[in-house]
Amino acid sequence: MRIFEIDKGKFVNLDTVFKFELASMEDSQSVFWKFYSSYDETATSKEFMDQMDAVTWLNMTIARAEGAGEIILL
């Protein structure tokens, strides 16, 4: 099971996520990740300044979770 923290106190089990997308805040330039699980649940990540920061964060977080095989705290 690959679990990682997407925001303070919010965790996602990567094994149950079937879709994720980059979304933007309506009133600002900030972006965040939205995760959809096979249990009909959604979760949103912390906010990022731009898309490049969000993509970099997600890539590094997933790599850490896969390498450690345990919960990763950011």
N, C-alpha and C positions, 0 to 999 in steps of 0.2 A: 504494500500500500504506500503510495507516494502522497504525502500530505504536506502542504506548505501554508504559511500565513500570508494572506493577501492584504490584510490591514490589521491594525492592532486588535487582537482578540478574535479575528475572523480567519477561519481555516477552510481550505478546499482540499478535497481528496481528488487528486488528478485522475485517478482510475475511474471515477464516476462522471467526469466532465466530458460531455459530448460536443460542446460548442462553446467558443468564447469569442468575444468581439470587442473592439476598441470603440468606446463611446465618448462623446464630449458633453461637457456641462453646457447648458443653454445660456447661462449668463456670464460665462468666462471662456478663456482659451484652454482651460484644464481638460485633461482627458483621463479616463479610467478604464479598467478592464471589467467586463461583465461576463461571468461564468454561468453556464447552464448545466445542471446535473441531470442524470438519468432519473432522479427522484422528483422531477418537476420543481426543483428549487433553483433560485438564482442567488448569486453573490456578486458584490462589486468590490474592486480593489481600492487601495488608496489612490488619491489623485496625483497626477503627474503634470509637469509644466508643458510637455509636448509629447508628440507621438514617439519620437526617438527615445526619450527617457523611458516611456512605458514599454516599448519593445525590448530595450536593453534590460530593464528590470525583470520582465517576464522570462527572457532567455536565461538570465543568470539564476533566477529563482528555481526554475525547472531543472537546470543542470545541477544545482546544489541538492535539490530534493532527490534526484535520481542517484547522485553519487553517495549521499549519506544513507538513503533508504529509511529515513525517519523524518520527524517533524523538523522543519527549518524555521527558525525565528528570525525575522528581519528587523 
